[in-house]
Amino acid sequence: MARGVRDSTQPPSQPSHPFKVANFRAYWLSRLAMTLAQYAMLLIIGWQTYNLARDSGMDVAAASGQLALIGLLQFLPLFILTPFVGLAADQFDRRNIARLTVAMQLGCSALLAWLTLSGSISLPWLFVVAILLGIARAFAGPALSALAPNLVPKAILPNAIALSSIAWQFGMIVGPALGGYLYVVDPALPYGIATALFATSIIALSFIGKVPQPAVRKDQRPIGQIVDGLKYVGRNKMVLGAITLDLLAVFLAGATALFPVYARDILQVGATGLSQLAMAPAVGAALTAMYFSFRPLETNVGPKMLWAVFVFGIATVIFGLSTSMPLSLAMLFIVGAADMFSVYIRQSLIQLHTPDDKRGRVSSVSLLTIGASNEGGDAFSGTLASIIGPVGAVVAGGIGAIVTVAAWSRLFPVLRTTKTFDPPPELSKSDS
């Protein structure tokens, strides 16, 4: 064979790093811009909701209830639409679904910018936008989650998940900072920046070329396909255990909805302090994700996930009791690091233990639990705070997360015995 001429019978070499794949680079940039915009916007929505409630004469308990309502309104569309958005992600071009949902969020941020600038912002408007954001995020989540494994070879998928988590966590760090500090300059400015970032996300998504899409099943009705996806989650104890562990732990111990309460009435640190509270867990999570992007976890993944959730619960309890800003920030840093540790393991296990033709539906179930644990947890925390107070709500939630770890280690022994990310041999064959 002539020197310098590649043997055409040999398969092309696989990329050794996700950033060597053009489609993944576009995906990563899109997710980064979108997350920056989301968390800048969501922080200010919560801050405006709480302040409008307090300034109208509501006490801390009643104003906390308004935060609960914001969380509930974002969660309900996710809960109602989950079976259908998962099916959509398996039947339609995931790139187009992502573009449409980001465009919808762009419209929400532009509306909030105009309302704030004109002085027309009100609780009813914030509630309407919360519902629209819930619908958009319900469709975006499964499409983006199911798209990621199709962009890189399976061998570097855990690295891609870690890098995708870095984009997400970096957005969670810088997004609240943008929101809080820009709000001090002008209340409408965070929404204006979010609008520009959502536009950037749409442009980046347009650079993702055609990717593999599972064949649409013609022999089964849509309802049957939805049920088929739910049955798969129920049968696969690894997937079910990992999904529900996160659901209960974060649902019970979700303190983020009460950050405005802590910033204004407990720690008394104002809007800039609110930004720091929101940033602290994201910093811990981002550093953890960055570590895993260079040093992927390989051994004892199941037991380590359980320990991470245990540490998450302990740090949440200490944060709830703290009246010191430095201690609160330190505990939130640990909360974020422990949560990212768990998320990295859970996402890798779910993606690698699920056939591609079911990833959209399984991802929708996973993202329903994330929504239930985040937005649903916000509603739960706000409601509980209106009954027993914000400190009691956070402490009780942290204890609940610890109890969940103990229970799940017994109910799902596979979580204790899983050593690596490797899927079962029969799945590896069917998904190759």
N, C-alpha and C positions, 0 to 999 in steps of 0.2 A: 504494500500500500504506500502511495506517495507520501512523503513527509509533509506534515501540515494539513493533510486532508483527513477529516474525521470519518471513521467507518460508519456508514449510514445504517448498518444493522444494529449498532449500539444505541440504546435509549439515551436521549439527551440527559445531561446531568441535572439533578434537582437543585434548586436554590438552597443555600445553606442558612439563609436568614430571611425572615419575612419582609424586611425592607428592600430586599433584592427583587421583590415581586411588585411590579408597577400598580396592579390592581389593589394590592394591600396598602401601598403608600397612599393612594387616593382615598381608600376606605378610612385609614387612620386619620388623615387630615380632616375628613368630613366628620368623623366622630369627635375629634378634638374641638372643632369649631362649634358643633352642635351642643356638646356638653358645656363648654364655656358659656354659651348663650342661655342654656336651660338653667344652670345654677345661678347665674347672675340674675335672671328673671325670677326664679322661684324664691330666692332669698328676699327680694324686694316685695314680692306678692305677700309673703308671710309678714314682713315688717309693716307694710302698709295696712294689712288686715288687722293686725294687733293694735297698731296706733290709732286707726280709725275707730276701732271698738272702744279703746280706752278713752280717747278724746270725746267720744259721744256719751261718756258717763258710766260705762260698764266697769265693774270691778275686775280684779285679776282672774277670778274663776270664770266669769261670763266671757271675758275676752279670750281666755284659753279655749272656751267652747267654740268661738269663731274660727280659731286655728284648726280645731277638730273638724269643723264643717268644710274648710278648704281641703283638708286631706281626704275627707269622705267623697267630695265632689270629683276629685281627681281619680279616686279609686273605683267608683261605681262604673264608669264606662269601661275600664279595664276588666272588671269582673264580668260585666254583661257580654262584652264583645270577644273575650278570650277564645272561645272555641272557633269563632269565625275568622279572627285575624290569623290564627295559626294555620287554618286551612288556606287562607289567601296567600300566606307566605310559601306554602307548598305548591300552589297552583298557578300563581302569577309571578311575573318578573319581580324579584325582590328589590332590584335597584329602583324600579318605578314606584313601588310602594314607599320606599324610603324617601324618594324625592318629594312625593306628594305630602307625606306627613311632615317633613321639614318645612315645606312651603306653608302648611297650615300653622305651624308654630311661629313662623315668620309673621304671618298675619296677626297672630295673638300679640306678639311683642310690639308690632307697629301700632295696634289698637291701644295697648296700654301706654305707649309713649305719647300718643295723641291725647288720651284721657288725662294723663298726669300733667302734660304741658298746658292743657286748657283748664285745669282745675276741676275737671268733671269726674275724677276718680271717686268711686264709692264702693261699699261692700257688695251691692248687687252686681256691679260690673266685674269685680274680682271673682265672684262666684261663677259668673257666666264663663269667664276666661278659664277658670279652673276646670270646668266641664270640657271645654274645647281642647285644652291641653291633655286631659285624660284620654279623649278619643284619639288624638294624634299619637300620643305615646303608646297607646294600646296597639296600633297598627305598626308603628315604627319598630318597636322592640323585637317581635318575632322575625320580621324581615331582616333587620340588621344582624341579629344573632345567628340566624340560619344562613345568612350570606357569608359570614366570616370563614367557616370551614371550607367553603368552595374556592377561596382565594389563594390558599397556600397548600403545599403538600402536607399530608397527615403527619409526617415525621417532625415538622416544625410547628404544628398547630399549638402545642402548649406555649411555645415562645410567642406566637401570634396573639394568643389569648392574654398573655402577660403584657405585651406591648399595647394591645387594645385597652387593657385595664389602665395602663399608664396614661393614655389619652383621656380616658374617663376620669381618672383620679386627678390628673393635672387640671382638667376642666373644673373639677370640684374644688381645687385649691384656688385657682386664679379667678374662677367665675364669681364666688362670693366676694372676693377682694374687689373685683370690678364693680359688683353690685353695691357693696357697702360704701366704698370710697367715692365712687361716682355719684351715688345718691346724695352725699354731703355736698358735692359741687352743684348738682341740679337733680331733683327727683326723677325727671324724665330721661336723664342721660343713660342710666343702665339699660333701659328698654331700647333706646336708640342703638346702642352698641350691640345689644342682643340681635336686633334686626339685621345689622350688617354681618354678624357672625353666622346667622342662619342662612343668609344669602351665600356666604362663602362655603358653607356645608353643601348646599345644593350644587354649586359649581364643581366642587370636588367629586361629588357622586356622579356627575356627568362624565368624568374621566375614567370610571370603572368600565372596562370592556366586558364583553359577553362572558358569562361564567356558567358552569354546569347548573342545570335546573332539573330536579327530579321529574320523570315523566308523569303526566297527569293520568290517574287511574280512571279508566272508562267503565270498569266493571262494578263500581261501587258508588252509591249516591253520596252527596256531600255530607249528610248527617252520619252515614256509615263511616266515612273517613274520619270525621271528628271523633266518633266513638272509638274507632280503631286506635287513634292517637292516645286517647285517654286510657284505654285498656293497656296500651304498651307501658305507660307510666306506672299503672297499677301493678303490672306483672314484674317490672324490673325493680327489684328491691333497692338496688344501688341508686338508681335515679330517683325513686320515690323517697328514700331516706334522706338523700342529700338535699332535695328540693324542700321537703317539709321541715327539716332541721333549720334551714335558713328562714323559712316562713315564720315559725313560732318564735325563734330567738330574737330576730330583728323586730317582729311585730310587737312583742312584749317590751323589748328594751329600746325602742325607738325614741331617743331623746331629742332628735333634731327639730321636731315640730315645736318644742318648748324653748328653743334658743331665744326667740324674741322675749319670752317671759324672763329668762335668766339675764338677758342683756339689759333689759329695762328695769326690772323690779327686784332681782336677787343679787346679781353681781354689779349692777348699775354702771355699765360700761358703754351704753349708747350704741349708735349705728356702727361705729368703727369696731367696737368690741364684738358686736354681733358678727361682723365679717371674720374676726379672728376665731370666734367660736366655731363658725362654719368651716373655716380653713383647717383647723387643727386635725380633725379626723382625716381629712383629705390628704394632708401632708404625710401622716403616718401610712395611709393606704398607698399613696404614690411611691414612697420610698420602698415599701414592701414589694409592690409590683415591679419596680425597676430592678430590684434584687433578683426577682424570679425571671426577668427577661434575660439576665446573664447567667443565672444559676438555677435552671429549672429544677423543681422538686422531683425526686425520683423514688424515694422509699417511704414506707409507712404513711402513705397519703391520707388514709382513712382516720387513723388515730390522731394525726396531727390536725385534721380538720376539727375533730371533736375538742381537742385542747384549745384550739384557737377560739372557738365559740365560748368556751368556759372563761378564758381570759377576757373576752369581750364583755361578758356579764359582770365580772368582778370590777372592771374599769368603769362600767356604767354606774354601778352602785356608788363608787367613790365620787364620781362626778356629781351625781345627784345630791350628795351630802356636802359637797364643797361650797365654801363661800369665798374662796381665794381664786382669783383669776389665773395665776400661774399654775396652781394645782389642777384647776378645771381644764386648762389647755393641755397639760401633760396627760391627764386621763383620757381626754378626747383623742389625743395623738395615739395612745395605745388602743383605744376603741377602733380607730380607723385601720391601724396596722393589723389587728387581730381579725377584723372583718374582711380585709383584703386577702389575708392568708386563707380564710375560709372560702371566699368567693373564687379565688384562683383555683383551688382544688375542686370545688363544686362544678364550676363551669367546664373545666377540663374533663372531669368524669362524665358529665352529662353529654358533652359534644362527642366524646370518643366512645361512649357506650350507646349511642343512638344512630340507627341507620339514616342515611341522607334523606330518604323519601319520607321520613317522619320528623326530621329536625325542626321544621316549621311548627308543627303541632306540639311537639315536646317543648320547644323553646317558648311557645305561647303559654303552656302550663307553668314552665319555670318562671317566665316573666310575670304571670299572674301572681305567683307567690311573692316575687320581688315587689310587685305593686301592692300586694296585700301587706307585706312587711314594711314597706316604706310609706306610701300614701295611706293604706289602711292602718298601719301602725301610728301614723300621725294623728289620724282620727281617734284611735284608741287612747293614745297618750293625752291628747287634748281633752277628751271626755273624762278620763280618769283624773286629770289635773283639776277639772272643774268640780270634782266630787271630793277628792282627798288632798288637793293641793299639788303644785308642780313637783316639789321635792319628793313627796310620797309616791307620786306616779313614776318618777324616774327610778327610784330605789326599788320599788316593787317590780318594775320591768326588768331590771338587772338580775334580781333574784329569780324571776321567771325564766330568764335565759339559762341560768345555771341549772335549774331544775330540768329544763328541756334537754340539756346535754346528757344528764344522768339517765333520763327516761329513754332517749333515742339510742343510746349506746346499748340498751337492753332490747328495745323493740326492733332495732335494725342491726343485728350483730355483724352484718356484712361491712358496716362502716368501721368496725373495730378491726376487721381482718383484712381489709383491702390494703395491699402493700404498694401497688404501682398503678399508673394510669392505663395500663394495657387492657384493651377490651377483650371479651371472650373470643376464642378462635373462630366461632361460627359467625360472629359479627364482623370480624376483620375480613373474612372471605366475602361476605355479602356486600360490604361497603367498599371493597377495593376496586 
